[in-house]
């Protein structure tokens, strides 16, 4: 019997997706023991209530454009059908039901790890699922790390979706910050330009 597929889950609002997300996802999908990385578009993070979000289907479409042709990356809209705000444990439970036999690993930046104990059902998260943490500059990882947490090195770019949105509003170029297909769609739909 073959071992279960190992899939890393990278959650985010992807408002919009940018090259930092893509470099990270591709690195983790190709340079760790993961078979694939699935990008989970969150309709509403409980930690980002009130943030100006593009419509969830528009953000999903931008991610689809960004990862087109990369068989190791996939985008999911699973959280669109779950109660809002989205809680990671509920999404993991739903994915485990939909994809039995797949081992899901939560991917997160080291800046999010200290807050993990405050997440819904954090105790279950840390006993039932593995967590791969990539260090972020300026954030020390807590010691000792829980047994389910593994540190993985990854290239990090200091690019934020906030910076991209403010650049668009200011009429400044976002070339090379997002894939060309994403830039074309943002311009065509006039996202963040009004």
C-alpha positions as CSV (number, residue, x, y, z in Angstrom):
1,X,0.0,0.0,0.0
2,X,1.4,3.4,-1.0
3,X,2.0,6.0,1.6
4,X,-0.6,8.8,1.8
5,X,-0.1,11.9,-0.3
6,X,1.5,14.6,1.7
7,X,0.0,18.0,1.0
8,X,1.0,21.3,2.5
9,X,-1.8,23.8,3.0
10,X,-0.9,27.5,2.6
11,X,-3.8,29.6,3.8
12,X,-4.3,33.2,2.9
13,X,-6.6,35.9,1.7
14,X,-4.3,36.4,-1.3
15,X,-5.5,39.9,-1.7
16,X,-3.9,39.8,-4.2
17,X,-1.6,36.8,-4.7
18,X,2.0,37.9,-5.4
19,X,5.4,36.5,-6.2
20,X,6.3,36.1,-2.6
21,X,3.4,33.6,-2.1
22,X,4.4,31.8,-5.3
23,X,8.1,31.4,-4.5
24,X,7.2,30.2,-1.1
25,X,4.6,27.7,-2.3
26,X,6.8,26.3,-5.1
27,X,9.8,26.0,-2.8
28,X,7.9,24.0,-0.2
29,X,6.3,21.9,-2.9
30,X,9.6,21.0,-4.6
31,X,12.3,21.2,-1.9
32,X,10.6,19.4,1.1
33,X,9.0,16.0,1.5
34,X,5.6,17.4,0.3
35,X,4.0,16.1,-2.8
36,X,2.1,19.3,-3.4
37,X,1.1,22.6,-1.9
38,X,-2.6,23.7,-2.0
39,X,-3.3,27.4,-1.6
40,X,-6.5,27.8,0.4
41,X,-8.2,31.1,-0.3
42,X,-9.8,32.3,2.9
43,X,-13.0,34.3,2.4
44,X,-12.6,35.9,5.9
45,X,-9.8,35.4,8.4
46,X,-10.9,35.8,12.0
47,X,-7.7,37.8,12.5
48,X,-8.4,40.2,9.6
49,X,-12.0,41.2,10.2
50,X,-12.7,44.6,8.6
51,X,-9.8,44.4,6.1
52,X,-10.8,45.5,2.6
53,X,-11.0,42.2,0.6
54,X,-11.6,41.8,-3.1
55,X,-14.6,39.4,-3.7
56,X,-13.6,35.8,-2.9
57,X,-14.3,34.5,-6.5
58,X,-12.1,37.3,-7.9
59,X,-9.2,36.4,-5.5
60,X,-9.7,32.7,-6.4
61,X,-9.4,33.5,-10.1
62,X,-6.2,35.5,-9.6
63,X,-4.7,32.5,-7.8
64,X,-5.8,30.3,-10.6
65,X,-4.1,32.6,-13.1
66,X,-0.9,32.7,-11.0
67,X,-0.4,29.0,-10.7
68,X,-1.6,27.9,-14.1
69,X,0.8,25.2,-15.5
70,X,2.4,24.3,-12.1
71,X,1.2,20.7,-11.4
72,X,2.6,20.8,-7.8
73,X,0.4,23.8,-6.9
74,X,-3.4,23.8,-6.6
75,X,-5.9,26.4,-5.4
76,X,-8.9,25.5,-3.1
77,X,-12.1,27.3,-2.4
78,X,-13.2,24.9,0.3
79,X,-13.6,27.7,2.9
80,X,-16.2,29.5,0.7
81,X,-18.8,26.9,1.8
82,X,-17.8,26.8,5.5
83,X,-19.2,29.2,8.1
84,X,-17.4,32.6,8.4
85,X,-15.1,33.6,9.7
86,X,-12.9,30.6,8.7
87,X,-11.2,28.5,11.3
88,X,-8.2,26.4,10.2
89,X,-9.3,23.3,12.2
90,X,-12.7,23.3,10.6
91,X,-11.1,23.5,7.1
92,X,-8.7,20.7,8.0
93,X,-11.6,18.5,9.2
94,X,-13.5,19.2,6.0
95,X,-10.5,18.4,3.8
96,X,-9.8,15.2,5.7
97,X,-13.4,14.2,5.0
98,X,-13.1,15.1,1.3
99,X,-9.6,13.5,0.8
100,X,-9.3,10.5,3.0
101,X,-5.8,9.0,3.0
102,X,-4.2,12.4,2.3
103,X,-1.9,13.7,5.0
104,X,-2.3,17.5,5.4
105,X,0.4,19.6,6.8
106,X,-0.3,23.2,7.9
107,X,2.3,25.7,6.5
108,X,2.8,28.9,8.4
109,X,5.3,31.7,8.9
110,X,7.2,31.9,12.1
111,X,5.4,35.2,12.8
112,X,2.2,33.3,13.2
113,X,3.5,30.5,15.4
114,X,3.4,32.4,18.7
115,X,-0.3,33.1,18.2
116,X,-1.2,29.5,17.4
117,X,-2.3,28.6,21.0
118,X,-5.1,31.2,20.7
119,X,-6.5,29.5,17.5
120,X,-9.7,27.5,17.7
121,X,-9.0,23.9,18.9
122,X,-5.2,24.6,18.9
123,X,-4.7,21.5,21.0
124,X,-6.3,19.3,18.3
125,X,-4.3,21.1,15.6
126,X,-1.0,20.4,17.3
127,X,-1.8,16.7,18.0
128,X,-3.6,15.7,14.8
129,X,-1.7,17.6,12.2
130,X,1.9,18.4,11.5
131,X,3.0,22.1,11.1
132,X,5.8,23.2,8.9
133,X,7.1,26.7,10.0
134,X,9.3,28.9,7.8
135,X,11.2,31.5,9.8
136,X,10.4,35.1,9.2
137,X,13.0,37.9,9.8
138,X,12.5,39.7,13.1
139,X,10.5,36.8,14.7
140,X,12.2,34.4,17.0
141,X,10.6,30.9,17.1
142,X,9.4,29.9,20.6
143,X,11.4,27.3,22.4
144,X,10.8,24.5,22.8
145,X,8.8,23.9,19.7
146,X,5.9,21.5,19.9
147,X,6.7,18.0,18.7
148,X,4.4,18.4,15.6
149,X,6.2,21.5,14.5
150,X,9.1,21.3,12.0
151,X,11.1,24.3,10.9
152,X,11.7,24.4,7.1
153,X,13.9,27.0,5.5
154,X,12.4,29.0,2.6
155,X,13.3,32.1,0.6
156,X,11.3,35.1,1.8
157,X,10.6,38.3,0.0
158,X,9.5,41.4,1.8
159,X,6.5,41.9,-0.4
160,X,3.0,42.5,1.0
161,X,-0.4,42.6,-0.6
162,X,-1.0,45.8,1.2
163,X,2.0,47.4,-0.6
164,X,0.7,46.1,-3.9
165,X,-2.8,47.5,-3.3
166,X,-1.4,50.9,-2.3
167,X,0.9,50.9,-5.3
168,X,-2.2,50.3,-7.6
169,X,-4.1,53.1,-5.9
170,X,-1.2,55.4,-6.4
171,X,-0.9,54.5,-10.1
172,X,2.5,52.9,-9.6
173,X,3.8,49.8,-11.4
174,X,3.3,46.4,-9.9
175,X,5.3,44.7,-12.6
176,X,7.4,41.7,-11.2
177,X,5.5,41.9,-7.9
178,X,2.7,39.7,-9.3
179,X,2.7,37.4,-12.3
180,X,1.9,39.0,-15.7
181,X,-1.4,37.2,-15.9
182,X,-2.4,38.6,-12.5
183,X,-1.3,42.1,-13.4
184,X,-3.3,42.0,-16.7
185,X,-6.4,40.8,-14.8
186,X,-6.1,43.5,-12.1
187,X,-5.8,46.2,-14.8
188,X,-8.6,44.8,-16.9
189,X,-11.0,44.6,-13.9
190,X,-9.7,47.9,-12.4
191,X,-9.3,46.2,-9.0
192,X,-8.2,48.7,-6.3
193,X,-8.3,51.6,-8.8
194,X,-11.5,53.3,-7.8
